[in-house]
Structures are given as C-alpha cells and as structure tokens.
Amino acid sequence: TNVQDFLQEVAPKVHDRMTECVYPFPITSFELKIKPEHWVSVDVMGKGRAALEAINKEMGLGYDEQDLDYYTRLFRDELKRNPTSIECFDLAQGNSEHSRHWFFNGKLVIDGQDMPETLFQLVKKPFKINPRFSTVAFRDNSSALRGYVHQNVHPSPDVDGKAAPYKSVTKDYDLTFTAETHNFPCGVAPFPGAETGTGGRLRDGAATGQGSLIIAGTAAYCVGALRIPGYDMEWEDSAREW
C-alpha cells in the first residue's frame, strides 16, 4: 500500500481529530496563509431577534431563548444600535458555562432535596465568615493572601529597558492562589482539557495584580460519571442518576 493509504487507515486511530492535525510533510514555515474574516453588522435594528437567530446559527454561538431575548432588547431598545459579529462572538464566550459557571451558580439538589446554598455560595462562605489575611478574593485572575517583606534578587531597577546586573532588593509580595474548573473540555477531550486546565492556572497566577511570579503548580482532578455507552468505568454507579 502507498503512504497515503497507510495514513488514511492509521491516522484516525492514533490522534484526536478534535484537537490534533496530521502533518504528512515536515513543517517548513509557521505562516498560516489565512486571511481573517471581515466583521459584519448584525441588523438587529431592522430585523430584530431574527437577525440574532441567524448569526447564532451561522457562527454556532449557542445562544438560548433567554440570550436571544435579552440581547435583542439590549441592542435594539437600550443601546439603539446594531451589534457586530465580533461583539456577538465575545458575548457568547463571556456568557458561556466555562466563563460564567452557570452550573456553579445554579440551584443545588441532592437526593431530591433543595439545598439552601449554591456551589459558589459554599465556596465563598469561608471568606465571608473569616477573610483575615485575604487581600484579593473572587476578583482579578486569582486570589491572594497577605505575604511579607523580604530580600530578593532582581535586575537593577536603575536600568530601564536594557540588560542590567542583578542585585539584592527589598520586595513586598503577597501570595497568590488559584484553581481551575474545566468540566466541559475534560469531558470532550480529557487530556487536552487537562492541559488547558494546567495552563489556565499558570496564566491566572501570572496575570494577577501588576503581574506575579509562578512558584509551583499542583494538579488534582475530580471527574463525574460520563456514562459513555459501551465504555463503563468501575466508579460509575449505573443505578444512580447523575
């Protein structure tokens, strides 16, 4: 068999088609040769909700009925202008489960009983009861605890924008902590989902305040029962509704 036939037979079995590509030849350039699409104006002022329904289907934005009603009212009645396709895409991402965590804010029911608090309220409860040394909590890219004044080795602050000798300087640093939730990506593609979770934790820590230094990262994964047909796992209880 020739190489092309071999690739067509073997490639689907050894790579994740959702997150990986097959490169039949060595990479000679990182030039993508892709021209960005032009943004368009979505005619909410003229067509109302129907315009959002069309762009929602065309771009796969995942707007539900509540989203469509709200964004129609927002742009047509309050802002009184048409949104762009870029704005529609941005709203879809910012309002997604991954960014907004609707699941964590939703009503919690255990064994048929409504719980008095949501998951997010439970997570935030210790801080509300005893904030003590918290300097950043539930805002910015990660939380922070009061640190300490210490001596550290840094490039000389006397030289701006150029290579500089290191010297001992006095710094006052807080300690940052963050966690990452990746419920959907890990369910669709477990290993790439875990990778983006780790990357998110590192990015969030580095992007807190005016910038921070990453010291260490830990990884612990809690997964639910995916109940994939024909792929039963020993921890999945088939008699229990998840």
N, C-alpha and C positions, 0 to 999 in steps of 0.2 A: 504494500500500500504506500501511497505517497505521503509526504509530510502533512499536506492539507487535510487529507482524510484522517490521519492519525490525530491531528489537533481537534478536529470536529468530534471525534469519538471520545478522546480522553479529557479535553479541557473542561467540559461541564461537570466532570466527576471530581476535579481537583481544585476548583476555585469557586468562590461565592460570586455568582453573576450579579448580585445586587450591589456589591461593594468593590469588586475587583474586575480587571480587564486582562485579556490575553494579548500579549505583545509578540507577534510572530517574528519580528525582527528587532535587533538591538536599537535602543533609543539613540538617535543622533542629534536631537535638539529638543529643548523644552518649549519651543514655540508651538502654541496650540492652533494657530491659524483660524481662530474662531472670532467672528465679529459679534460684539454684544448686540442684543436685540434693542430696537428703539422702544422707548416707553410710549404708552398711549394714554389718552384721556378717556376715562370711563364715563359715559354720558348719563350720569345719574340725574342731572337737572332736566334732561329731555325725556329719558325713558324710565326713570325711577328705579324701582327694585329690579326690574327685568335686566337692566344693564349690569348690575352686580351679579345676578344669577348667571349671566352669560360669561363674565370674566371668571367667576368662581369655577364654572365647568371647564373653561378653556385652560386655566392655569392650575387647576387642581388645588384650590385654596382651602377646601374643607370647611367653608362657611356653613353653619347650620341655620335653621329658620330664625333663631334669635339674633344671630350675627347679621343676617341679611336685613332684618327689620331695623336693627339698631344702626348699622352703617348707612342705610338709606336715609333714615331720619337725621343722622349726624351731618351728612354732607348736603342733603337737599334742604333741610329745614333750619339747621343751625349754622353750618359753615357757608351754606349757599354757594357751593362751587362743586365742580366735578373732581373726584379723586383721580390720581394717576395709577397706572398699573403697578408702579413701584410701591406706592402707598398701600394698595390693596394686598400686595405680597407681604409687605412689612407687617401689616395688621394681622395677617394670617399666622405669621411666625410668632409675633408677640403675644397673641391670644391663644397659642397652642397649649396642649397639655404639658409639653416639655418646658415651656417658659412660664406659664401661669399656674400650673399644677392644680387644675380644677379637681382632680381626684382627691388631692390632699385637703382641699377646702370643702369637699362635699360632705353630705350627711353620712355619718358612720353608723352602720347597723351590724350588730354582732348577734348571731343566733336569733334573728327576728326582733331584737330589741334595739330601739334607737338610743345611741349613746349621747350624753349631754354635750360632748365636745368633738370637734373635727380633729383629724390627724394633725393639722397645722396648729390648732389651738393647744393640743397636747405638747407639741414640740416647743412652742413658745412659752408654755406655762412656767418652767423653771426660771427663765429670765425675768418674767413678770413678778414672780414671788421673791427672787433674790438676785438682782442684777449685779451687785457687788463690784467686781473688777472688770465688768464688760465695758469696753469703750466703743465698740461697733456691734450691733446685733440686728439681724433681719433687715439690713440695708447694705448698700455697697455690694462688692462682689464676694465678700466673706466676712465672718465675724472676727473680732479681735478682743484680746484680754490685755489688761494693763501690764506692760513689760517692765523694763528697768533701764537705768543709765549705765552704760558700760563702755569699755575701750574696745575699738575695733580697728582693723587695718583697711584703709580705703585709699584710693588715689588722692593725691593732694588737692584740696578744694581751691588752692590758689591758682591752679592752671585750669582754664576753662576751654573745653572743646578740643584739647590736644592730649597726647600721651603725657602722663605725669607719674612721678615717683610715688610709691606707696608710703604712707606714714600712719602713725597711730593717732586716731581721732576719737573724740568723745561723742557717742551716739545715744539717743533716747528712743528705743524701739518698743512697740507693742507686739504681741504675739498674735498671729492670725490663724484661724482655724476655719475649715470649710468642708462640706460634704457635698456629694453629687448624686442626684437621683436620675436614673436612666431606665425607667420602667419599659417604655416602648422600644427604643433601639435594641436593648438586650433581648427582647422577646423576638424581634425580627431577625437580627443577626448578632448572636451572643458575643462573639469575640470582638468584632469591630465596635459593638456597643460598649463593651468593657473598656476598649482602648479610648473611646471618646470620653468615657466617664473619668478615666485617669487624667486625660489631657485637660478636661474641664476643671478638675480640682487644682491642677497646677496653674492653669491660666487664671482662675478666680483668685487664688492666693497672691499671685504676682500683680494682679490688677486692682488691689485694694489700696485705698488712700492715694498717696502720691507714688505708689509702687513699693513692692516688697521683695524680699529675698526668700527663695524656696529652700527650706532646710531638709524636709523629708516628706514622703507621701506613703500612706498605708492603703491597703485595698481589702475590703471585705464585702462580699456580695450576698444580698438576700433576694431570693427569687421565689416567685409563686409557682403554682401548678399551671403549666401551659396547656396541658391536656391535648397534645398533638395526636391526632388519630394514627394508630399504628406505631406510636413511639412513647409507650408508657414508661414513666420513671417510678422508681420504688417509693419515693416520698409523696407521690400523688395519690390522694385518697379518692377513689372513684365514687364513693358513697356520699361525699361531701360536696356541696355546691360552693364554688369559689366566685 
